[in-house]
């Protein structure tokens, strides 16, 4: 949790707001891959990529 707070403070202080969409996309893709491995819908999700 401290990492997220440090990242937020870095973006706020240095005005690096362009990093936020990239971080969100990476998190969503990571969660999608984790979900695909643990469910029966994995074969359908893999066809998207």
C-alpha positions as CSV (number, residue, x, y, z in Angstrom):
1,X,0.0,0.0,0.0
2,X,2.9,2.3,0.7
3,X,4.1,1.9,-3.0
4,X,0.7,3.2,-4.2
5,X,0.9,6.2,-1.9
6,X,4.5,6.9,-3.1
7,X,3.4,6.6,-6.7
8,X,0.5,9.0,-6.1
9,X,2.7,11.5,-4.4
10,X,5.3,11.3,-7.2
11,X,2.6,12.0,-9.8
12,X,1.1,14.8,-7.8
13,X,4.4,16.6,-7.1
14,X,6.0,16.2,-10.5
15,X,2.7,16.7,-12.5
16,X,3.1,13.4,-14.3
17,X,-0.6,12.8,-14.9
18,X,0.1,11.1,-18.2
19,X,1.3,8.1,-16.2
20,X,-2.1,7.4,-14.7
21,X,-3.8,6.0,-17.8
22,X,-0.9,3.7,-18.6
23,X,-0.8,2.4,-15.0
24,X,-4.6,1.8,-15.1
25,X,-4.4,-0.1,-18.4
26,X,-1.6,-2.3,-17.1
27,X,-3.6,-3.1,-13.9
28,X,-6.7,-3.9,-15.9
29,X,-4.8,-6.2,-18.2
30,X,-3.2,-7.9,-15.3
31,X,-6.5,-8.5,-13.5
32,X,-8.0,-9.8,-16.8
33,X,-5.2,-12.3,-17.2
34,X,-5.5,-13.4,-13.5
35,X,-9.3,-13.8,-14.0
36,X,-8.8,-15.7,-17.2
37,X,-6.6,-18.3,-15.6
38,X,-9.0,-19.1,-12.8
39,X,-12.2,-19.3,-14.6
40,X,-13.9,-21.3,-17.4
41,X,-14.2,-18.1,-19.4
42,X,-10.5,-18.1,-20.0
43,X,-10.7,-19.5,-23.5
44,X,-13.1,-16.7,-24.5
45,X,-10.9,-14.0,-23.0
46,X,-7.7,-15.3,-24.7
47,X,-9.4,-14.9,-28.1
48,X,-9.5,-11.2,-27.5
49,X,-5.7,-11.1,-27.6
